[in-house]
């Protein structure tokens, strides 16, 4: 997107992921932050891309995340949201960056044909 002239930046809760992003894309801006408390002014964004970003968020916190998206999106702004669908909570062991063993929980939500704010 930046290559097309769009002003972009990234936010992640993990300082290590921010470090990796800055290393891979040194000309872009990345900050440690949380989707539940975005340090962004109201109506400031033309778009949000939350691509496989919310599936580690417990379902009871999703209304807070979506309220932050709504608050920070300018009128007519767009949200690109992608994630896993299904049911229930899934805990998986895997390997993280650097080959470290990690375990994480993914919350799958049933598919809906539309969302409303």
N, C-alpha and C positions, 0 to 999 in steps of 0.2 A: 504494500500500500504506500509506503514511504517513497518507493521508486516511481510512483505515479503522481507524486507531489502532494499527497495527503499528509497532514500533520498528525503524527501518531506517537503514542507513548505506551508503555506497559507497566502494569502493577502486578505484583505477586507477593504473597504472604511470606515466602521463603527467601531469606537473604542470599542463599546459595544460588537459587534460580535467577535472581536479579544479577548476581555476579556473572553467571554463565551467559545471560542475555546481553549484558554490557560487553562481554568479551566477544561475542558473536556479531553484535551490531553496535560498534562503538559510537556511531553517529546519532543513535537514537537515545531517547530519555527513558529510563526505567527507575521505578521506585518501589520500595517495600511498602506494602499497604494491604488493606483488607477490603473485600467487596461489601462487608457489613458497615463500613464507615469510610467511604471514599472522601479523600481530602480534595474535593473538586466542587467548584461553585455550582449553584442551581442553574439549570438550563444551559450548561456550558459546552456540552458535547453534541456533535452532529451524528455520532454513532458510537456504539459499543460492540465490540466483538468478544463474546464470552464463549470461546470455542473449547468445549470440554473443560470448562472452568468451574462449574457449579456442582458437579456430581460428587465432590468430597464434602459438600456442605450438608449438614444434617437438615432434613426436611423442615424442621420447625424454624430454622433460620432463613429459609428461602424467601419468605415474605419481606424480611429485612433487606436481603440482597436486591430483590426486585424493586423494592421501594427506593433504594439508593440508585439503581439504574434509572428509574422513572424520574427521580429528583434531578439527576445530573444531565439527562438527555434534554436537549433543546426541543421545543415544539417542532414536530415533523421529523425528529431524529429517528434513527434506525437502530434496532438491536438484532445482532446476529447471535443466536443462541444455539449451541449444539451440545448434545450430551447423550448419555446412555438411557435407554428406556427399558422398562421391565417392572419388576416388583421387588421390594425388599432391600435389605442391607447386605452387602457382600464385602467380606474382608479377605484381602488377598496378600500373600507374601510375594515379593518381587525383588528385583535389584534396582537400586537407584543409581544416580550418577556417581561415578567413581567406583562402581562395583559393590557398594555397600548394600547389605540386606536391609530391606525396609518392609513394613506392612502398612497397608492403608485400607480405609473403608470407603466404599463407593455406594452411594444411595441411588437406587434406580427408581424412577417414577413412572407410572403408567402413561402411555402415549395419549395425548389429547389433540383434537383436531384444531383447536384454536386457544389462544390465551387472550385475556383482556386485562387491562390495567385500570 
